[in-house]
Amino acid sequence: MPNNIEKLGFTKADTRVRKRLIVGVEAREKCGKTNFVLTAPGPIVLFDFNDSLEGVIHKFADDKDIYVSDYTKTGNILSPDAWVKAWEQFKKEYISALKSPDVRSVDVDTATEQWELIRMARFGKILQVMPHMYAPVNAEFRDLIYMAYSSNKNLILTHKKKEEYVADKKNPAISNRTGKYIRSGFSDSAYMVQVNLNLDRDDQGFVATILDCRQNPFVVGLELRDEMINFPTLASLVLPETSEGDWV
């Protein structure tokens, strides 16, 4: 029987730990974004905006089912109606993947280009858009991420990184490079995911750094290298009550 608080319309908090992760990945070019997303549990639905599967997907296709939706040609669209059509098609496929009982992981590679697609569909451009116009577009984009929380699907959103510029102190009209690189795409996605991962490479090889983690703050700052850079290892660190075997 519902108690008096529930009769007021409140729902008792759900304390179950869902065995799914919402992950944000950021990296410069050729640092392993696509390789990482393909280590997620299958079956995988991958939205390919980046045309980076060649030379990578064959390493995984024999061990798991990977289904690809090709959005690599959206950058060539010229018609405003075609931009809208492409975005609505993406939304339809994305929502269907989250609802499908046959899908375990959904990958968007890259969410940077997904963000460009929605802006082209809604504004017809990605630059010189007034800030007050973004409210409905931001809400629409957030809703797609929130949908993953209501599903039992893993969601991985990869992001490109761009050079950081700051206004010159003497002349604010001039922007100078800082030498740093920052995430490119919908800014709120970093707050909305459960864990953020930065991929890079140095003289020793590939390295992944856990930037933040909602479920397990003790892993923040941890570095994974080479063969350890995979979804099962990350997930078992974020949810230590699980094992890598739960994520294959």
Buried (B, 14 or more C-beta within 10 A) or exposed (E): EEEEEEEEEEEEEEEEEEBBBBBBBBBBEEBBBBBBBBBBBBBBBBBBBBEBBEEBBEEBBEEBEBEBBEBBEBEEBEEEEBBBEBBEEBBEBBBEBBEBEEBBBBBBBBBBBBBBBBBBBBBEEEEEBEEEEBEEBBEBBBEBBEBBBEBEBBBBBBBBBEEEEEEEEEEEEEEEEEEEBEBBBBEEBBEBBBBBBBBBBEEEEBBBBBBBBEEBEEBEEEEBEEEBBBBBBBBBBBBEEBEBEEBB
